[in-house]
Amino acid sequence: GQNIDQPTEMTATEGAIVQINCTYQTSGFNGLFWYQQHAGEAPTFLSYNVLDGLEEKGRFSSFLSRSKGYSYLLLKELQMKDSASYLCAVRAPYNQGGKLIFGQGTELSVKP
Amino acid sequence: GAVVSQHPSWVICKSGTSVKIECRSLDFQATTMFWYRQFPKQSLMLMATSNEGSKATYEQGVEKDKFLINHASLTLSTLTVTSAHPEDSSFYICSATGRLAGEETQYFGPGTRLLVL
């Protein structure tokens, strides 16, 4: 089966650092994505990992360990506008349709 | 960068009518597009994979005859909700696979909010 787990909610303080974890157990793997979704809007792409290691993009970084079925999204210098839902998604191999399988999302609240 | 558009962004209809939603990839060709549905406070649920020139692949539990998908060209996929009922009210989002800065990823349209009265 397909299983992607991430915490339901997290709270952090403006200016701080927060790490959102994601663990997965899927029948195939062709990359892991992180998306940000503000209420009432569609998801926007944040990062993509297909090899082990850390990918850094400004205030956002994403890490992947394929052997552990684990990823995290790291947000630095938190801003109020970072309050949103963060979605972890695993892409199936192309011979399985290449579709994204989403976790339930982590609702992040940034407090002053 | 890759852009995906959806039309309409909002639709309100009476129960029993059909609603068509368009998804377009604006600056790239997408042989595959995906249709999702999202209820409040929930994550995205994949409904079907739309393949250009062939039949869509539906996820388990999604009624093919109720949610008609047509992928007539490399830049356009349509989702028709037939005989819509209030329980079909939801946020419908499409996505398309594109390449940006050497990375292939899925880009989402802005979504269509459907309210069935």
Interface residues (C-beta under 8 A of the other chain):
Chain A: F33 Y35 E41 A42 P43 T44 F45 Y48 L87 R91 G97 G98 K99 L100 I101 F102 G103 Q104 G105
Chain B: T32 F34 Q42 S43 L44 M45 L46 T49 T57 I93 S95 T97 E103 T105 Q106 Y107 F108 G109 P110 G111
